[in-house]
Amino acid sequence: MAYQDVVAFSGIFGLIFFMVLFAGVLIYALWPGNKRKFDEAARMPLKED
């Protein structure tokens, strides 16, 4: 396996890996079951102790 092959493979693998990771984070953030948790976290700075 030549250096050029390793570079091409790692570039393609990295692109696919980060696309899947981004899709997973996006799905997690937009999942309806997480709305309450994110709304609570958004109001946290406004709470007075």
C-alpha distance matrix in Angstrom:
0.0 3.8 6.7 8.2 6.3 7.1 10.4 11.2 10.6 12.6 15.2 15.8 16.0 18.3 20.4 21.0 21.7 24.2 25.8 26.4 27.7 30.0 31.3 32.1 34.0 35.8 36.9 38.1 40.1 41.7 42.4 46.2 46.6 45.5 48.1 50.7 48.4 47.3 50.9 52.1 49.5 50.5 54.1 53.5 54.1 57.4 58.8 61.5 61.7
3.8 0.0 3.8 5.4 5.3 6.6 8.9 10.1 10.8 12.5 14.5 15.8 16.5 18.3 20.3 21.5 22.3 24.4 26.1 27.2 28.3 30.3 31.9 32.9 34.5 36.2 37.6 38.8 40.5 42.2 43.3 47.1 47.7 46.3 48.7 51.4 49.1 47.7 51.2 52.5 49.7 50.5 54.1 53.5 53.9 57.2 58.8 61.4 61.8
6.7 3.8 0.0 3.8 5.4 5.2 6.3 8.7 9.9 10.6 12.3 14.4 15.2 16.2 18.4 20.1 20.7 22.3 24.3 25.7 26.5 28.2 30.2 31.3 32.5 34.3 36.0 37.1 38.5 40.4 41.7 45.5 46.1 44.4 46.7 49.3 46.9 45.4 48.8 50.1 47.2 47.9 51.5 50.8 51.0 54.3 56.0 58.6 59.0
8.2 5.4 3.8 0.0 3.8 5.5 5.1 6.2 8.6 9.9 10.6 12.4 14.1 15.2 16.6 18.5 19.7 21.2 22.7 24.4 25.6 27.0 28.8 30.3 31.6 33.0 34.7 36.1 37.4 39.0 40.5 44.3 45.1 43.6 45.7 48.5 46.3 44.6 48.0 49.5 46.7 47.1 50.8 50.4 50.6 53.8 55.6 58.4 59.0
6.3 5.3 5.4 3.8 0.0 3.8 5.4 5.2 6.0 8.5 9.9 10.7 12.0 14.0 15.5 16.6 17.9 19.9 21.2 22.5 23.9 25.7 27.1 28.4 30.1 31.6 33.0 34.4 36.1 37.5 38.7 42.5 43.3 42.0 44.2 47.1 45.0 43.5 46.9 48.4 45.8 46.4 50.2 49.8 50.2 53.4 55.1 57.9 58.5
7.1 6.6 5.2 5.5 3.8 0.0 3.8 5.5 5.1 6.0 8.4 10.0 10.3 11.8 14.1 15.3 15.8 17.9 19.7 20.8 21.8 23.8 25.5 26.5 28.0 29.8 31.2 32.4 34.0 35.8 36.9 40.7 41.2 39.8 42.1 44.8 42.5 41.1 44.6 45.9 43.2 44.0 47.6 47.1 47.5 50.8 52.4 55.1 55.5
10.4 8.9 6.3 5.1 5.4 3.8 0.0 3.8 5.5 5.2 6.1 8.7 9.9 10.4 12.2 14.3 15.1 16.4 18.2 20.0 20.8 22.2 24.2 25.6 26.7 28.3 30.1 31.4 32.6 34.4 35.8 39.6 40.4 38.7 40.9 43.6 41.3 39.6 43.0 44.4 41.6 42.1 45.8 45.4 45.6 48.8 50.6 53.3 53.9
11.2 10.1 8.7 6.2 5.2 5.5 3.8 0.0 3.8 5.6 5.2 6.3 8.5 9.9 10.8 12.5 14.1 15.6 16.7 18.5 20.0 21.2 22.8 24.5 25.9 27.1 28.8 30.4 31.7 33.1 34.6 38.3 39.3 37.9 40.0 42.9 40.9 39.2 42.5 44.2 41.6 42.0 45.8 45.6 45.9 49.0 50.9 53.8 54.5
10.6 10.8 9.9 8.6 6.0 5.1 5.5 3.8 0.0 3.8 5.4 5.3 5.9 8.4 9.9 10.6 11.9 14.2 15.4 16.5 18.0 19.8 21.1 22.4 24.2 25.7 26.9 28.4 30.1 31.6 32.7 36.5 37.2 36.0 38.3 41.2 39.1 37.7 41.1 42.7 40.2 40.9 44.6 44.3 45.0 48.1 49.7 52.6 53.2
12.6 12.5 10.6 9.9 8.5 6.0 5.2 5.6 3.8 0.0 3.8 5.5 5.0 5.8 8.4 9.8 10.1 11.9 13.9 15.2 15.9 17.8 19.7 20.7 22.0 23.8 25.4 26.5 28.0 29.9 31.1 34.9 35.5 33.9 36.2 39.0 36.7 35.2 38.7 40.1 37.4 38.1 41.8 41.4 41.9 45.1 46.7 49.5 50.0
15.2 14.5 12.3 10.6 9.9 8.4 6.1 5.2 5.4 3.8 0.0 3.8 5.5 5.2 6.2 8.7 9.9 10.7 12.3 14.4 15.3 16.4 18.4 20.0 21.1 22.4 24.3 25.8 26.9 28.5 30.1 33.8 34.8 33.2 35.2 38.1 36.0 34.2 37.5 39.1 36.5 36.8 40.6 40.4 40.7 43.8 45.7 48.6 49.4
15.8 15.8 14.4 12.4 10.7 10.0 8.7 6.3 5.3 5.5 3.8 0.0 3.8 5.5 5.2 6.3 8.5 10.1 10.7 12.4 14.2 15.4 16.6 18.4 20.1 21.1 22.6 24.4 25.9 27.1 28.4 32.2 33.3 32.0 34.0 37.1 35.3 33.6 36.9 38.7 36.3 36.8 40.5 40.6 41.2 44.1 46.0 49.0 49.9
16.0 16.5 15.2 14.1 12.0 10.3 9.9 8.5 5.9 5.0 5.5 3.8 0.0 3.8 5.5 5.2 6.0 8.6 9.9 10.6 12.1 14.1 15.4 16.5 18.3 19.9 21.1 22.5 24.3 25.8 26.8 30.6 31.3 30.0 32.4 35.2 33.2 31.9 35.3 36.9 34.5 35.3 39.0 38.9 39.7 42.7 44.3 47.3 47.9
18.3 18.3 16.2 15.2 14.0 11.8 10.4 9.9 8.4 5.8 5.2 5.5 3.8 0.0 3.8 5.5 5.0 6.1 8.5 9.9 10.4 12.0 14.1 15.2 16.4 18.1 19.8 21.0 22.3 24.1 25.5 29.3 30.0 28.4 30.5 33.3 31.1 29.5 33.0 34.5 31.9 32.5 36.3 36.0 36.6 39.7 41.4 44.3 45.0
20.4 20.3 18.4 16.6 15.5 14.1 12.2 10.8 9.9 8.4 6.2 5.2 5.5 3.8 0.0 3.8 5.5 5.4 6.1 8.7 9.9 10.5 12.3 14.2 15.4 16.4 18.3 20.0 21.1 22.4 24.1 27.8 29.0 27.4 29.3 32.4 30.5 28.7 31.9 33.8 31.4 31.7 35.5 35.6 36.2 39.0 40.9 44.0 45.0
21.0 21.5 20.1 18.5 16.6 15.3 14.3 12.5 10.6 9.8 8.7 6.3 5.2 5.5 3.8 0.0 3.8 5.6 5.1 6.2 8.5 9.9 10.6 12.3 14.3 15.3 16.5 18.3 20.0 21.1 22.2 26.0 27.0 25.9 28.0 31.1 29.5 28.0 31.3 33.2 31.1 31.6 35.4 35.6 36.5 39.3 41.0 44.2 45.1
21.7 22.3 20.7 19.7 17.9 15.8 15.1 14.1 11.9 10.1 9.9 8.5 6.0 5.0 5.5 3.8 0.0 3.8 5.5 5.3 6.1 8.6 10.0 10.6 12.4 14.3 15.4 16.6 18.4 20.1 21.0 24.9 25.5 24.1 26.5 29.3 27.3 26.0 29.5 31.0 28.7 29.6 33.3 33.2 34.2 37.2 38.6 41.8 42.4
24.2 24.4 22.3 21.2 19.9 17.9 16.4 15.6 14.2 11.9 10.7 10.1 8.6 6.1 5.4 5.6 3.8 0.0 3.8 5.4 4.9 5.9 8.4 9.7 10.4 12.0 14.0 15.1 16.2 18.1 19.6 23.4 24.3 22.5 24.5 27.4 25.3 23.6 27.0 28.7 26.2 26.8 30.6 30.6 31.3 34.3 35.9 39.1 39.9
25.8 26.1 24.3 22.7 21.2 19.7 18.2 16.7 15.4 13.9 12.3 10.7 9.9 8.5 6.1 5.1 5.5 3.8 0.0 3.8 5.4 5.1 6.2 8.6 10.0 10.5 12.2 14.2 15.3 16.4 18.0 21.7 23.0 21.7 23.5 26.7 25.1 23.3 26.5 28.6 26.5 26.8 30.6 31.1 32.0 34.6 36.4 39.7 40.8
26.4 27.2 25.7 24.4 22.5 20.8 20.0 18.5 16.5 15.2 14.4 12.4 10.6 9.9 8.7 6.2 5.3 5.4 3.8 0.0 3.8 5.5 5.1 6.2 8.7 9.8 10.5 12.2 14.2 15.4 16.2 20.0 20.9 19.8 22.1 25.2 23.6 22.3 25.7 27.6 25.7 26.5 30.2 30.5 31.9 34.5 35.9 39.2 40.1
27.7 28.3 26.5 25.6 23.9 21.8 20.8 20.0 18.0 15.9 15.3 14.2 12.1 10.4 9.9 8.5 6.1 4.9 5.4 3.8 0.0 3.8 5.5 5.1 6.3 8.6 9.9 10.6 12.3 14.3 15.3 19.1 19.7 18.1 20.4 23.2 21.2 19.9 23.4 24.9 22.8 23.7 27.4 27.4 28.7 31.5 32.9 36.1 36.8
30.0 30.3 28.2 27.0 25.7 23.8 22.2 21.2 19.8 17.8 16.4 15.4 14.1 12.0 10.5 9.9 8.6 5.9 5.1 5.5 3.8 0.0 3.8 5.4 5.2 6.1 8.6 9.9 10.5 12.2 14.0 17.7 18.9 17.1 18.8 21.9 20.2 18.3 21.5 23.5 21.4 21.8 25.5 25.9 27.0 29.6 31.3 34.6 35.7
31.3 31.9 30.2 28.8 27.1 25.5 24.2 22.8 21.1 19.7 18.4 16.6 15.4 14.1 12.3 10.6 10.0 8.4 6.2 5.1 5.5 3.8 0.0 3.8 5.5 5.1 6.1 8.5 9.9 10.5 11.9 15.6 17.0 15.9 17.7 21.0 19.8 18.2 21.3 23.6 22.0 22.4 26.1 26.9 28.3 30.6 32.2 35.7 36.8
32.1 32.9 31.3 30.3 28.4 26.5 25.6 24.5 22.4 20.7 20.0 18.4 16.5 15.2 14.2 12.3 10.6 9.7 8.6 6.2 5.1 5.4 3.8 0.0 3.8 5.4 5.2 6.1 8.6 10.0 10.4 14.3 14.9 13.7 16.1 19.1 17.6 16.6 20.0 21.8 20.3 21.3 24.8 25.2 27.0 29.4 30.6 34.0 34.8
34.0 34.5 32.5 31.6 30.1 28.0 26.7 25.9 24.2 22.0 21.1 20.1 18.3 16.4 15.4 14.3 12.4 10.4 10.0 8.7 6.3 5.2 5.5 3.8 0.0 3.8 5.5 5.1 6.1 8.6 9.9 13.6 14.2 12.1 14.2 17.0 15.2 13.7 17.1 18.9 17.0 17.9 21.5 21.9 23.4 25.9 27.3 30.6 31.6
35.8 36.2 34.3 33.0 31.6 29.8 28.3 27.1 25.7 23.8 22.4 21.1 19.9 18.1 16.4 15.3 14.3 12.0 10.5 9.8 8.6 6.1 5.1 5.4 3.8 0.0 3.8 5.4 5.1 6.1 8.4 11.9 13.5 11.8 13.1 16.4 15.4 13.4 16.4 18.8 17.3 17.5 21.2 22.2 23.7 25.8 27.4 30.9 32.3
36.9 37.6 36.0 34.7 33.0 31.2 30.1 28.8 26.9 25.4 24.3 22.6 21.1 19.8 18.3 16.5 15.4 14.0 12.2 10.5 9.9 8.6 6.1 5.2 5.5 3.8 0.0 3.8 5.5 5.3 5.8 9.6 11.0 10.3 12.1 15.4 14.8 13.7 16.5 18.9 18.1 18.7 22.0 23.1 25.1 27.0 28.2 31.9 33.0
38.1 38.8 37.1 36.1 34.4 32.4 31.4 30.4 28.4 26.5 25.8 24.4 22.5 21.0 20.0 18.3 16.6 15.1 14.2 12.2 10.6 9.9 8.5 6.1 5.1 5.4 3.8 0.0 3.8 5.6 5.3 8.9 9.2 7.6 10.1 13.0 11.7 11.0 14.3 16.1 15.1 16.3 19.6 20.2 22.5 24.6 25.5 29.0 29.9
40.1 40.5 38.5 37.4 36.1 34.0 32.6 31.7 30.1 28.0 26.9 25.9 24.3 22.3 21.1 20.0 18.4 16.2 15.3 14.2 12.3 10.5 9.9 8.6 6.1 5.1 5.5 3.8 0.0 3.8 5.7 8.5 9.5 7.0 8.3 11.4 10.2 8.4 11.5 13.8 12.7 13.2 16.6 17.7 19.6 21.5 22.8 26.4 27.7
41.7 42.2 40.4 39.0 37.5 35.8 34.4 33.1 31.6 29.9 28.5 27.1 25.8 24.1 22.4 21.1 20.1 18.1 16.4 15.4 14.3 12.2 10.5 10.0 8.6 6.1 5.3 5.6 3.8 0.0 3.8 6.2 8.6 7.4 7.7 11.4 11.5 9.9 12.1 14.9 14.6 14.7 17.8 19.5 21.6 22.9 24.3 28.0 29.5
42.4 43.3 41.7 40.5 38.7 36.9 35.8 34.6 32.7 31.1 30.1 28.4 26.8 25.5 24.1 22.2 21.0 19.6 18.0 16.2 15.3 14.0 11.9 10.4 9.9 8.4 5.8 5.3 5.7 3.8 0.0 3.8 5.5 5.7 7.2 10.5 10.9 10.6 12.8 15.2 15.4 16.2 18.9 20.4 23.0 24.3 25.1 28.8 30.0
46.2 47.1 45.5 44.3 42.5 40.7 39.6 38.3 36.5 34.9 33.8 32.2 30.6 29.3 27.8 26.0 24.9 23.4 21.7 20.0 19.1 17.7 15.6 14.3 13.6 11.9 9.6 8.9 8.5 6.2 3.8 0.0 3.8 5.4 5.5 8.5 10.1 10.3 11.5 14.0 15.2 15.7 17.9 19.8 22.6 23.4 24.0 27.6 28.9
46.6 47.7 46.1 45.1 43.3 41.2 40.4 39.3 37.2 35.5 34.8 33.3 31.3 30.0 29.0 27.0 25.5 24.3 23.0 20.9 19.7 18.9 17.0 14.9 14.2 13.5 11.0 9.2 9.5 8.6 5.5 3.8 0.0 3.8 5.7 7.2 8.3 9.8 11.3 12.8 14.2 15.6 17.5 18.8 22.0 22.9 23.0 26.5 27.3
45.5 46.3 44.4 43.6 42.0 39.8 38.7 37.9 36.0 33.9 33.2 32.0 30.0 28.4 27.4 25.9 24.1 22.5 21.7 19.8 18.1 17.1 15.9 13.7 12.1 11.8 10.3 7.6 7.0 7.4 5.7 5.4 3.8 0.0 3.8 5.6 5.4 6.3 8.7 10.1 10.8 12.4 14.6 15.7 18.7 20.0 20.2 23.8 24.7
48.1 48.7 46.7 45.7 44.2 42.1 40.9 40.0 38.3 36.2 35.2 34.0 32.4 30.5 29.3 28.0 26.5 24.5 23.5 22.1 20.4 18.8 17.7 16.1 14.2 13.1 12.1 10.1 8.3 7.7 7.2 5.5 5.7 3.8 0.0 3.8 5.5 5.3 6.0 8.5 9.9 10.4 12.4 14.3 17.2 17.9 18.5 22.1 23.5
50.7 51.4 49.3 48.5 47.1 44.8 43.6 42.9 41.2 39.0 38.1 37.1 35.2 33.3 32.4 31.1 29.3 27.4 26.7 25.2 23.2 21.9 21.0 19.1 17.0 16.4 15.4 13.0 11.4 11.4 10.5 8.5 7.2 5.6 3.8 0.0 3.8 5.5 5.1 6.1 8.6 9.8 10.8 12.4 15.7 16.1 16.0 19.5 20.6
48.4 49.1 46.9 46.3 45.0 42.5 41.3 40.9 39.1 36.7 36.0 35.3 33.2 31.1 30.5 29.5 27.3 25.3 25.1 23.6 21.2 20.2 19.8 17.6 15.2 15.4 14.8 11.7 10.2 11.5 10.9 10.1 8.3 5.4 5.5 3.8 0.0 3.8 5.5 5.2 6.3 8.7 10.2 10.7 14.1 15.3 15.1 18.6 19.3
47.3 47.7 45.4 44.6 43.5 41.1 39.6 39.2 37.7 35.2 34.2 33.6 31.9 29.5 28.7 28.0 26.0 23.6 23.3 22.3 19.9 18.3 18.2 16.6 13.7 13.4 13.7 11.0 8.4 9.9 10.6 10.3 9.8 6.3 5.3 5.5 3.8 0.0 3.8 5.4 5.0 6.1 8.7 9.9 12.6 14.0 14.7 18.4 19.7
50.9 51.2 48.8 48.0 46.9 44.6 43.0 42.5 41.1 38.7 37.5 36.9 35.3 33.0 31.9 31.3 29.5 27.0 26.5 25.7 23.4 21.5 21.3 20.0 17.1 16.4 16.5 14.3 11.5 12.1 12.8 11.5 11.3 8.7 6.0 5.1 5.5 3.8 0.0 3.8 5.4 5.0 6.4 8.8 11.5 11.9 12.7 16.4 18.2
52.1 52.5 50.1 49.5 48.4 45.9 44.4 44.2 42.7 40.1 39.1 38.7 36.9 34.5 33.8 33.2 31.0 28.7 28.6 27.6 24.9 23.5 23.6 21.8 18.9 18.8 18.9 16.1 13.8 14.9 15.2 14.0 12.8 10.1 8.5 6.1 5.2 5.4 3.8 0.0 3.8 5.4 5.3 6.3 9.8 10.4 10.2 13.8 15.0
49.5 49.7 47.2 46.7 45.8 43.2 41.6 41.6 40.2 37.4 36.5 36.3 34.5 31.9 31.4 31.1 28.7 26.2 26.5 25.7 22.8 21.4 22.0 20.3 17.0 17.3 18.1 15.1 12.7 14.6 15.4 15.2 14.2 10.8 9.9 8.6 6.3 5.0 5.4 3.8 0.0 3.8 5.5 5.1 8.0 9.9 10.4 13.9 15.0
50.5 50.5 47.9 47.1 46.4 44.0 42.1 42.0 40.9 38.1 36.8 36.8 35.3 32.5 31.7 31.6 29.6 26.8 26.8 26.5 23.7 21.8 22.4 21.3 17.9 17.5 18.7 16.3 13.2 14.7 16.2 15.7 15.6 12.4 10.4 9.8 8.7 6.1 5.0 5.4 3.8 0.0 3.8 5.6 7.1 8.4 10.1 13.7 15.8
54.1 54.1 51.5 50.8 50.2 47.6 45.8 45.8 44.6 41.8 40.6 40.5 39.0 36.3 35.5 35.4 33.3 30.6 30.6 30.2 27.4 25.5 26.1 24.8 21.5 21.2 22.0 19.6 16.6 17.8 18.9 17.9 17.5 14.6 12.4 10.8 10.2 8.7 6.4 5.3 5.5 3.8 0.0 3.8 5.7 5.5 6.7 10.5 12.8
53.5 53.5 50.8 50.4 49.8 47.1 45.4 45.6 44.3 41.4 40.4 40.6 38.9 36.0 35.6 35.6 33.2 30.6 31.1 30.5 27.4 25.9 26.9 25.2 21.9 22.2 23.1 20.2 17.7 19.5 20.4 19.8 18.8 15.7 14.3 12.4 10.7 9.9 8.8 6.3 5.1 5.6 3.8 0.0 3.9 5.4 5.5 8.8 10.3
54.1 53.9 51.0 50.6 50.2 47.5 45.6 45.9 45.0 41.9 40.7 41.2 39.7 36.6 36.2 36.5 34.2 31.3 32.0 31.9 28.7 27.0 28.3 27.0 23.4 23.7 25.1 22.5 19.6 21.6 23.0 22.6 22.0 18.7 17.2 15.7 14.1 12.6 11.5 9.8 8.0 7.1 5.7 3.9 0.0 3.8 5.6 8.2 10.3
57.4 57.2 54.3 53.8 53.4 50.8 48.8 49.0 48.1 45.1 43.8 44.1 42.7 39.7 39.0 39.3 37.2 34.3 34.6 34.5 31.5 29.6 30.6 29.4 25.9 25.8 27.0 24.6 21.5 22.9 24.3 23.4 22.9 20.0 17.9 16.1 15.3 14.0 11.9 10.4 9.9 8.4 5.5 5.4 3.8 0.0 3.8 6.5 9.6
58.8 58.8 56.0 55.6 55.1 52.4 50.6 50.9 49.7 46.7 45.7 46.0 44.3 41.4 40.9 41.0 38.6 35.9 36.4 35.9 32.9 31.3 32.2 30.6 27.3 27.4 28.2 25.5 22.8 24.3 25.1 24.0 23.0 20.2 18.5 16.0 15.1 14.7 12.7 10.2 10.4 10.1 6.7 5.5 5.6 3.8 0.0 3.8 6.4
61.5 61.4 58.6 58.4 57.9 55.1 53.3 53.8 52.6 49.5 48.6 49.0 47.3 44.3 44.0 44.2 41.8 39.1 39.7 39.2 36.1 34.6 35.7 34.0 30.6 30.9 31.9 29.0 26.4 28.0 28.8 27.6 26.5 23.8 22.1 19.5 18.6 18.4 16.4 13.8 13.9 13.7 10.5 8.8 8.2 6.5 3.8 0.0 3.8
61.7 61.8 59.0 59.0 58.5 55.5 53.9 54.5 53.2 50.0 49.4 49.9 47.9 45.0 45.0 45.1 42.4 39.9 40.8 40.1 36.8 35.7 36.8 34.8 31.6 32.3 33.0 29.9 27.7 29.5 30.0 28.9 27.3 24.7 23.5 20.6 19.3 19.7 18.2 15.0 15.0 15.8 12.8 10.3 10.3 9.6 6.4 3.8 0.0
